[in-house]
Amino acid sequence: MKRMNKELNMVQQKKLLKIFLKAIAITMVVCTVIIGIGIGAYYSFIYDNKVIDSNESLTAEEQELENQKQAASVINQTIAVFGVDEDGIRTDVIFVVNFNSKTNKVKLVSIPRDTKVQWTETQRSKLKEYKGTNIYTSKINEMTAYGGIENIRDFTINQIENMLGIKIDNHIIINLEAFRKIVDTIGGVEVDVPRRMRYTDNAQGLYINLDAGLQLLDGKKAEQLVRFRQYLNGDVDRIQVQQLFLKAFAQKVMSPQMITKIPQIIPILFTYIKTDVNLTQIASYYPFLQSFNLNYLSFNTIPGEGRYENGISYFFPDRAAMDALIEDVFFDTEAAPSEADDNNGETSTQNEPVIDKTVTIEVLNATGVTGIAGKIKDTLEKQGYKVGRIDNYSKSDLESTVIYAKDIQQAEQFKTYFKGASIQTNTTIGYDIQIIVGKGYIN
């Protein structure tokens, strides 16, 4: 029996590590929504030498059948994620994530921090009970400042449930220090910063100094990007930049080498992240994490507009327009497309890249190694392409290759030559295709 349990432990350990890596890929994108679950399971199993939800009286075969039975269950969980300010008082980043194993999709909805809210009678009563004060109107990010972060479910989460007409199953709170440390631990994130950003707030100790363009952001610079607020459309533009960062973050954490970062990430999350997620839920997430494709991670923002009222800047949700968004995000029943068609499970050809060798191409070398752009030019022209211009990328060396294109379909054909490259639309470039070659090309 001991030998059988040992074999079972090894099987479970391999599964848990696979889950854990995929959990990082998905959940760090949404500020560690599942990672809290995955790490808890990892710790429980690896360090306590226990099998989650296992029954030691079962044989390995019986346990595997039990695991399959658990895997058959459908997950439709909604989790609220909060990024708090330096003092840990205000929820300056708020989004709600829906995990649906039936559709195999993860959908995220951002809620602007300046959203105006009317406190309900129940909320006011609880505030009076907890803090001895009374509030009728505020911004949604201020609710925890009045009621206490420890009472976030009674106030902010309750308000989100009322606003969206849904149930929040769990929540996660992440602070700025954790954010910075995680970004640094994974080696930074490459982001095409959309504009020059300059801002100083001595009271908050916030100093933002970023140039526009593609660059590798460490933890401090990533914080500057997501906290910058001087936009024409206020919170709405700020959320779009935050989501831009999350997409770039997703590409980084999906790389296989991220498994080596687990030992460094674990203590950060245990120290700086708070959650009410039940760690034993990891078993039910296993089939979802195994099959999830980041192509089916989508980002949304509740509709509305920002404007001043009595000298205060608020965001006012468009209640009529919210209905369609809520239906699409939280009540979606359409399954994500399968990677295989019906022909004996072979990969569908409808997603094969369009080969168009008439496109105009510019190649910029961001590897720091002389001659790379010329070698790529030779390679592409041997394949029948015409490279119109090569040069060094003047802004900085980059880790990963980025392919810019006016037409995204025309860019897909070049992923054959640049494994792991990201593709982005840019209608302002001077060529049909602009390839910025990162260090990953020569490693």
C-alpha positions as CSV (number, residue, x, y, z in Angstrom):
1,M,0.0,0.0,0.0
2,K,2.8,2.4,0.9
3,R,4.5,1.8,-2.5
4,M,1.2,2.3,-4.3
5,N,0.6,5.6,-2.4
6,K,4.1,6.7,-3.4
7,E,3.4,6.0,-7.0
8,L,0.1,7.9,-6.7
9,N,1.9,10.8,-5.1
10,M,4.3,11.0,-8.1
11,V,1.5,11.0,-10.5
12,Q,-0.3,13.7,-8.6
13,Q,2.8,15.7,-8.3
14,K,3.3,15.8,-12.1
15,K,-0.3,16.8,-12.6
16,L,0.0,19.5,-10.0
17,L,3.1,21.0,-11.6
18,K,1.3,21.1,-15.0
19,I,-1.7,22.7,-13.5
20,F,0.5,25.2,-11.7
21,L,2.3,26.3,-14.8
22,K,-0.9,26.8,-16.7
23,A,-2.4,28.5,-13.7
24,I,0.5,31.0,-13.7
25,A,-0.1,31.7,-17.4
26,I,-3.8,32.5,-17.0
27,T,-4.0,34.0,-13.6
28,M,-1.0,36.3,-13.5
29,V,-2.7,37.8,-16.5
30,V,-5.7,38.6,-14.3
31,C,-3.6,39.5,-11.3
32,T,-3.3,36.0,-10.0
33,V,-6.9,34.9,-9.9
34,I,-6.2,31.2,-9.9
35,I,-2.6,31.3,-8.9
36,G,-3.6,31.6,-5.3
37,I,-5.3,28.3,-5.7
38,G,-2.5,26.7,-7.6
39,I,0.2,27.7,-5.2
40,G,-1.8,26.6,-2.2
41,A,-2.2,23.2,-3.8
42,Y,1.5,23.1,-4.7
43,Y,2.5,23.9,-1.2
44,S,0.0,21.5,0.3
45,F,1.2,18.7,-1.8
46,I,5.0,19.3,-2.3
47,Y,5.8,20.5,1.2
48,D,3.3,18.5,3.3
49,N,3.5,15.5,1.0
50,K,-0.2,15.2,0.8
51,V,-2.5,14.5,-2.1
52,I,-5.4,17.0,-2.4
53,D,-8.8,15.5,-1.7
54,S,-7.3,12.0,-1.9
55,N,-8.4,9.1,0.0
56,E,-5.5,6.9,1.2
57,S,-7.8,3.8,1.2
58,L,-8.2,4.0,-2.6
59,T,-5.9,2.3,-5.0
60,A,-4.2,4.3,-7.7
61,E,-6.7,3.2,-10.3
62,E,-9.7,4.1,-8.0
63,Q,-8.1,7.5,-7.2
64,E,-7.6,8.2,-10.9
65,L,-11.3,7.4,-11.6
66,E,-12.2,9.8,-8.7
67,N,-10.1,12.5,-10.3
68,Q,-11.8,12.0,-13.6
69,K,-15.1,12.2,-11.9
70,Q,-14.1,15.5,-10.4
71,A,-12.8,16.7,-13.7
72,A,-16.1,16.2,-15.3
73,S,-17.7,18.9,-13.3
74,V,-18.4,22.3,-14.9
75,I,-16.7,25.4,-13.6
76,N,-18.5,28.7,-13.9
77,Q,-16.8,30.9,-11.3
78,T,-16.8,34.7,-11.0
79,I,-13.9,36.2,-9.1
80,A,-13.3,39.9,-8.2
81,V,-9.7,41.1,-8.3
82,F,-8.6,44.2,-6.6
83,G,-5.3,46.1,-6.9
84,V,-4.9,48.3,-3.8
85,D,-2.9,51.5,-3.5
86,E,0.4,51.8,-1.6
87,D,-1.5,52.2,1.7
88,G,-3.6,49.2,1.0
89,I,-6.8,51.2,1.6
90,R,-8.4,52.1,-1.8
91,T,-9.1,49.6,-4.5
92,D,-7.6,51.5,-7.4
93,V,-7.8,48.6,-9.9
94,I,-11.1,46.6,-10.0
95,F,-12.0,43.9,-12.4
96,V,-14.3,40.9,-12.4
97,V,-13.2,37.6,-14.1
98,N,-15.6,34.9,-15.2
99,F,-14.1,31.3,-15.7
100,N,-16.3,29.0,-17.7
101,S,-15.1,25.5,-18.4
102,K,-18.2,24.8,-20.6
103,T,-17.3,27.5,-23.1
104,N,-13.5,27.3,-22.3
105,K,-13.3,31.0,-22.0
106,V,-12.1,33.6,-19.5
107,K,-13.7,37.0,-19.7
108,L,-12.6,40.0,-17.7
109,V,-14.6,43.2,-17.0
110,S,-12.8,46.3,-15.7
111,I,-14.7,48.7,-13.5
112,P,-13.4,52.2,-13.4
113,R,-12.2,53.3,-9.9
114,D,-14.1,56.6,-10.2
115,T,-17.5,54.9,-10.7
116,K,-20.1,56.8,-8.7
117,V,-22.1,54.6,-6.3
118,Q,-25.1,55.1,-4.1
119,W,-24.6,53.3,-0.8
120,T,-27.6,51.0,0.0
121,E,-29.4,51.1,3.3
122,T,-27.8,47.8,4.2
123,Q,-24.3,49.1,3.4
124,R,-24.9,52.2,5.4
125,S,-26.1,50.2,8.3
126,K,-23.0,48.0,8.3
127,L,-20.8,51.0,8.0
128,K,-22.5,52.6,11.0
129,E,-21.9,49.3,12.9
130,Y,-18.3,48.9,11.9
131,K,-17.0,52.4,11.8
132,G,-19.7,54.6,13.4
133,T,-20.0,56.8,10.3
134,N,-22.6,57.2,7.5
135,I,-22.0,57.7,3.8
136,Y,-24.6,58.1,1.0
137,T,-22.5,58.6,-2.1
138,S,-18.9,57.9,-3.1
139,K,-16.6,56.6,-5.8
140,I,-16.4,52.8,-5.8
141,N,-12.7,52.7,-4.9
142,E,-13.4,54.7,-1.7
143,M,-15.8,52.1,-0.2
144,T,-12.9,50.2,1.4
145,A,-11.4,53.4,2.6
146,Y,-14.6,54.1,4.6
147,G,-15.5,50.5,5.5
148,G,-12.1,48.9,5.8
149,I,-10.4,46.5,3.4
150,E,-11.2,43.7,5.8
151,N,-14.9,44.3,5.1
152,I,-14.6,44.4,1.3
153,R,-17.3,41.8,0.8
154,D,-19.9,43.8,2.7
155,F,-19.2,47.0,0.7
156,T,-17.3,46.9,-2.6
157,I,-18.1,43.3,-3.6
158,N,-21.8,43.7,-2.6
159,Q,-21.9,46.9,-4.7
160,I,-20.4,45.1,-7.7
161,E,-23.0,42.3,-7.3
162,N,-25.8,44.8,-7.3
163,M,-24.3,46.7,-10.3
164,L,-23.8,43.7,-12.5
165,G,-26.6,41.5,-11.2
166,I,-24.3,38.6,-10.6
167,K,-22.8,36.6,-7.7
168,I,-19.1,37.0,-6.9
169,D,-17.8,33.6,-5.8
170,N,-14.4,34.7,-4.5
171,H,-12.1,37.6,-4.4
172,I,-8.3,38.4,-4.5
173,I,-6.5,41.5,-3.3
174,I,-3.0,42.3,-4.6
175,N,-0.9,45.2,-3.6
176,L,1.6,47.3,-5.5
177,E,4.7,45.6,-4.0
178,A,3.6,42.2,-5.1
179,F,2.9,43.6,-8.6
180,R,6.4,45.0,-8.8
181,K,8.1,41.9,-7.4
182,I,6.3,39.6,-9.8
183,V,7.2,41.6,-12.9
184,D,10.8,41.7,-11.8
185,T,10.9,38.0,-11.0
186,I,9.7,37.0,-14.6
187,G,12.4,39.3,-16.1
188,G,10.2,42.2,-17.0
189,V,7.5,42.7,-19.6
190,E,7.8,44.1,-23.1
191,V,5.1,46.7,-23.8
192,D,4.6,49.2,-26.6
193,V,4.0,52.2,-24.5
194,P,1.3,54.2,-26.3
195,R,2.5,57.7,-25.4
196,R,5.1,59.7,-23.4
197,M,4.2,59.7,-19.7
198,R,5.4,62.3,-17.2
199,Y,3.8,62.8,-13.8
200,T,5.0,63.6,-10.3
201,D,3.0,63.3,-7.1
202,N,5.3,63.9,-4.1
203,A,2.5,63.1,-1.6
204,Q,2.2,59.5,-3.0
205,G,5.8,59.1,-3.8
206,L,4.8,58.6,-7.4
207,Y,7.2,59.6,-10.1
208,I,6.3,58.6,-13.6
209,N,8.8,59.0,-16.5
210,L,8.2,56.8,-19.5
211,D,8.9,57.4,-23.2
212,A,6.6,56.1,-25.9
213,G,7.5,53.0,-27.9
214,L,8.3,49.3,-27.5
215,Q,10.4,48.6,-24.4
216,L,11.1,46.2,-21.6
217,L,9.5,47.3,-18.3
218,D,10.7,46.2,-15.0
219,G,8.5,46.3,-11.9
220,K,8.8,50.0,-11.2
221,K,8.3,51.0,-14.8
222,A,5.3,48.7,-15.1
223,E,3.8,50.3,-12.1
224,Q,4.3,53.7,-13.7
225,L,2.5,52.5,-16.8
226,V,-0.6,51.1,-15.0
227,R,-0.8,54.1,-12.6
228,F,-0.5,56.9,-15.1
229,R,-3.8,58.9,-15.2
230,Q,-3.3,62.0,-17.4
231,Y,-5.6,60.9,-20.2
232,L,-8.2,62.7,-22.3
233,N,-10.8,60.1,-21.4
234,G,-9.6,59.6,-17.8
235,D,-10.3,56.1,-16.3
236,V,-11.4,54.6,-19.6
237,D,-8.1,55.3,-21.3
238,R,-6.2,54.2,-18.2
239,I,-8.0,50.9,-18.2
240,Q,-7.2,50.3,-21.9
241,V,-3.5,50.8,-21.1
242,Q,-3.7,48.4,-18.1
243,Q,-5.3,45.8,-20.4
244,L,-2.6,46.4,-23.0
245,F,-0.1,45.5,-20.3
246,L,-2.0,42.4,-19.2
247,K,-2.0,41.1,-22.8
248,A,1.8,41.6,-23.1
249,F,2.2,40.0,-19.7
250,A,0.2,36.9,-20.9
251,Q,2.7,36.4,-23.8
252,K,5.6,36.4,-21.3
253,V,4.2,34.1,-18.7
254,M,3.0,31.5,-21.3
255,S,6.6,30.7,-22.2
256,P,7.8,27.3,-21.0
257,Q,10.8,28.7,-19.1
258,M,8.4,30.3,-16.6
259,I,8.3,27.0,-14.7
260,T,11.8,27.9,-13.4
261,K,10.4,31.0,-11.8
262,I,7.9,29.2,-9.5
263,P,10.2,29.0,-6.5
264,Q,10.7,32.7,-6.6
265,I,7.1,33.6,-7.2
266,I,5.6,31.4,-4.4
267,P,6.8,33.4,-1.4
268,I,5.8,36.7,-3.0
269,L,2.2,35.6,-3.4
270,F,1.9,34.1,0.0
271,T,3.3,37.3,1.5
272,Y,1.5,40.0,-0.4
273,I,-1.8,38.5,-1.7
274,K,-5.0,38.1,0.2
275,T,-7.8,35.8,-1.0
276,D,-10.8,33.9,0.3
277,V,-10.4,31.2,-2.4
278,N,-10.7,27.6,-1.0
279,L,-7.4,25.9,-1.8
280,T,-9.0,22.5,-2.3
281,Q,-10.8,23.9,-5.4
282,I,-7.6,23.1,-7.4
283,A,-8.8,19.6,-8.3
284,S,-12.0,21.0,-10.0
285,Y,-9.9,23.5,-12.1
286,Y,-7.6,20.8,-13.5
287,P,-9.4,20.0,-16.8
288,F,-10.1,23.7,-17.4
289,L,-6.4,24.7,-17.0
290,Q,-5.3,21.8,-19.2
291,S,-7.3,22.9,-22.2
292,F,-7.5,26.6,-21.9
293,N,-6.2,28.7,-24.7
294,L,-5.2,32.4,-24.1
295,N,-6.8,33.3,-27.4
296,Y,-10.1,33.0,-25.5
297,L,-9.1,35.4,-22.7
298,S,-11.0,38.6,-23.5
299,F,-11.0,42.1,-21.9
300,N,-14.0,44.4,-21.4
301,T,-14.9,47.6,-19.6
302,I,-18.3,48.6,-18.4
303,P,-19.8,51.2,-20.7
304,G,-20.3,54.7,-19.6
305,E,-18.7,58.1,-19.4
306,G,-16.6,60.3,-17.1
307,R,-17.7,63.7,-16.1
308,Y,-17.7,66.2,-13.3
309,E,-20.5,66.5,-10.8
310,N,-20.4,69.2,-8.1
311,G,-16.7,69.6,-8.8
312,I,-15.9,65.8,-8.4
313,S,-14.8,63.6,-11.3
314,Y,-17.0,60.5,-11.5
315,F,-17.5,57.7,-14.0
316,F,-21.2,57.1,-14.7
317,P,-22.1,53.6,-16.0
318,D,-24.5,53.4,-19.0
319,R,-27.1,51.1,-17.4
320,A,-28.9,50.4,-20.7
321,A,-25.7,49.4,-22.5
322,M,-24.5,47.2,-19.7
323,D,-27.2,44.6,-20.2
324,A,-25.6,43.3,-23.4
325,L,-22.1,43.2,-21.9
326,I,-23.3,41.3,-18.8
327,E,-25.2,38.8,-20.9
328,D,-22.1,38.2,-23.1
329,V,-19.6,37.9,-20.2
330,F,-21.4,36.1,-17.5
331,F,-24.1,34.2,-19.3
332,D,-22.3,33.0,-22.5
333,T,-23.1,29.5,-23.6
334,E,-21.2,29.4,-27.0
335,A,-18.1,27.1,-26.7
336,A,-14.8,28.4,-28.0
337,P,-13.7,27.0,-31.4
338,S,-11.8,23.7,-31.2
339,E,-8.2,23.5,-32.4
340,A,-9.2,20.4,-34.4
341,D,-11.9,19.9,-37.0
342,D,-14.2,16.9,-37.3
343,N,-11.8,15.1,-39.6
344,N,-10.3,12.5,-37.2
345,G,-9.1,15.3,-34.9
346,E,-6.7,16.7,-37.5
347,T,-5.9,20.4,-37.2
348,S,-8.2,22.6,-39.2
349,T,-6.8,24.4,-42.2
350,Q,-9.0,27.4,-41.8
351,N,-6.5,29.0,-39.4
352,E,-3.4,28.4,-41.6
353,P,-1.6,31.7,-42.4
354,V,-2.1,33.4,-45.7
355,I,1.1,33.4,-47.7
356,D,1.5,36.7,-49.5
357,K,5.1,37.3,-50.8
358,T,4.2,40.7,-52.3
359,V,4.1,42.5,-48.9
360,T,6.7,45.2,-48.2
361,I,9.0,44.4,-45.2
362,E,11.2,46.4,-42.8
363,V,13.5,44.5,-40.4
364,L,14.9,46.2,-37.3
365,N,17.6,44.5,-35.2
366,A,16.9,44.8,-31.4
367,T,19.2,41.9,-30.4
368,G,22.4,44.0,-29.8
369,V,24.2,41.6,-32.1
370,T,25.6,43.1,-35.4
371,G,24.4,41.7,-38.7
372,I,21.2,39.9,-37.6
373,A,18.9,42.1,-39.8
374,G,21.1,41.4,-42.8
375,K,21.0,37.6,-42.2
376,I,17.2,37.7,-41.8
377,K,16.9,39.7,-45.1
378,D,18.9,37.1,-46.9
379,T,16.7,34.3,-45.4
380,L,13.4,35.9,-46.3
381,E,14.5,36.9,-49.8
382,K,15.6,33.3,-50.5
383,Q,12.0,32.4,-49.7
384,G,10.7,34.8,-52.3
385,Y,10.0,37.9,-50.1
386,K,11.4,41.4,-50.7
387,V,12.9,43.2,-47.7
388,G,12.8,47.0,-48.4
389,R,14.8,48.2,-45.4
390,I,17.0,46.9,-42.6
391,D,18.4,48.8,-39.7
392,N,19.2,48.7,-36.0
393,Y,16.3,49.3,-33.6
394,S,17.4,52.6,-31.9
395,K,15.3,52.6,-28.7
396,S,16.7,49.6,-26.8
397,D,17.5,45.9,-27.0
398,L,14.5,43.6,-26.7
399,E,14.1,40.0,-25.5
400,S,11.3,39.0,-27.8
401,T,10.5,39.6,-31.5
402,V,7.5,41.8,-32.3
403,I,5.9,41.8,-35.8
404,Y,3.8,44.9,-36.6
405,A,1.4,44.8,-39.5
406,K,-1.2,46.9,-41.2
407,D,-3.2,43.7,-41.8
408,I,-2.8,41.1,-39.1
409,Q,-3.5,38.2,-41.5
410,Q,-0.4,39.2,-43.5
411,A,1.7,39.0,-40.4
412,E,0.8,35.4,-39.5
413,Q,3.0,33.9,-42.3
414,F,6.2,35.3,-40.6
415,K,5.7,33.4,-37.3
416,T,7.3,30.4,-39.0
417,Y,10.6,32.3,-39.1
418,F,10.3,33.9,-35.6
419,K,9.1,31.4,-33.0
420,G,7.4,33.0,-30.1
421,A,7.0,36.4,-31.8
422,S,4.0,38.5,-30.9
423,I,1.9,40.2,-33.6
424,Q,0.4,43.6,-33.3
425,T,-1.6,45.9,-35.6
426,N,0.0,49.2,-36.5
427,T,-1.5,51.1,-39.4
428,T,1.1,53.9,-39.2
429,I,4.2,52.0,-40.1
430,G,5.8,52.7,-43.5
431,Y,5.8,49.1,-44.7
432,D,3.1,46.4,-44.7
433,I,5.2,44.4,-42.2
434,Q,7.7,45.7,-39.6
435,I,9.7,43.0,-37.8
436,I,11.6,44.1,-34.7
437,V,13.9,41.2,-33.9
438,G,14.5,40.4,-30.2
439,K,17.3,38.4,-28.5
440,G,15.1,35.3,-28.4
441,Y,15.8,34.9,-32.2
442,I,19.5,34.1,-31.6
443,N,19.1,32.1,-28.3
